[in-house]
Amino acid sequence: MGAPFKGLDAEASGLMIARKKRKEDDRKMRKKLLASVIVIGLLALSMGLGTVAYFSDTGYSKNSNFSAGTLILKLQDNDEAWRDNVTSTWSSPSNWCPGAPEVVNELEMKNTGTCGADLVSVHGENLVEGGLENCTFLTTITYTEGGSYLYSNLIDYYKNTGAEGKKMDRNQDGNVTLWEFCEWSKDYSMVFWIGGWPPTQPYLDNIGSVEKLKLGFTFDPNAGNECQGKTASFDLEVTAYQSYTQITLAGKGGTCYGYAS
């Protein structure tokens, strides 16, 4: 009886061990399955978040363009309509001689561009010396401000402008010859603007307002026969500047005029 019991006991023990191992394997398998399910769920959640659709729409501001403005100086004198350049604004009569009336004319200026000009500068150049350059005196300088002449004559101011030895009246005899004016112009220019310095409004605006420069020339009343039949000619350069910062102001005799180097 003892041996079979022992055999049965061993078989029962084997069954119990196998059953226990199977339970343990089942438990491990369930853990693995649960872990796999969790991982798959997280992946699915992640993938699901990445593929959620939202609405969108796009519009465009097309064809943005930039164009530079313009500053276009036009001149007009007593016998020529508005143009880039005029000629012979100041010309003497055929009988010009000592004692003859002053030759006075106006040069009109306006800006037909889209940008205003703070100021204008004026100087003489290209003097052609034919013997009359020292018998011709510059005797009148004035200009308009806002369309009106505010100063009767600025010649007494301008004749004393410039460094020593380079003043408009270079020999300081009280007169400014055409030669002296053109020599002075190699270093300086007359400058005109509106109001105080620096300008706060354009001298030549962009709506076509007109300003005028008036110059007068006189035959030297004390000239002798050395001036008979002689000639002289020069050009007057007028430059409109958009900004006052484009020049170096050397001095001013009032609130609205001066000279630049």
C-alpha positions, 0 to 999 in steps of 0.5 A: 500500500505504501508504494502506490500511495507514494506514486499517487502522491508524486503524480499529484505533486507533479500535477500541482507543480504543473498547475502552479507553473501554468498559472504563473505563465498565464499571469506573465502572459496577461502582464505582457498582453496588458503592457502590449495593450497599453503601448498600442493604446498610447501609440494609437492615442499619439497617432490619433492626436497627430492626425486631427484635422483643423481648417485653415485658409490663406490670403495674399497681399499681392504686387507691393511696389515701391517707386521713388518720388521726383524733384524736377526744377523748371525755370522760366524767364521774361521770354522763355516758358517753363523748361529745364534751362533758359538762355540770355535771361540777363542781356544788355541792350546794344547801346549799353554804356556807362550811365545806362539803366541797370539791366534787371530781370527775373528768373522764375523757379518751380518744382514739378516733381512729387517731392518738395525742395527745402531750398535753392542755391544759386551761383555763377559759373563758366565766365567767358572773359571778353574784357567787359567782366570787370566793367559789369557790376552786380548791383541787385540781388533779391528773391521771393519767399512764399511768392513775395519779395521781402527784401528790396536788395541784398547786395550789401549783405552778399558783397561781404560774405565769404572768408577774407580774400574770398569775399564777393567784393574781393578787393573791398572797393564797394562794388561786385564785378561780374568777375568777382561774382564768378570767382566767389561762386567757385567757393560759395553759393547764395542760398534761399529758403523760407523761415528760420534755419533749419527750414521747416517747409519747402521753398519749392513745394510739390504743387507748383508754387513759383518763386523768383530770383531777381538780379540786376547788372550795371555798367561801371559808370566810371569805365573808359574806352577800354570797355568799348566793344568788349563782351562777357558772358556767364551761366547761372546755376540754380540747384534745388535741394530736397533737404537742407542737410545736403549743403553746408551753410557758411553763414546767413544775414537774415532768417531766410537767406545765406550762403553755402560753401 
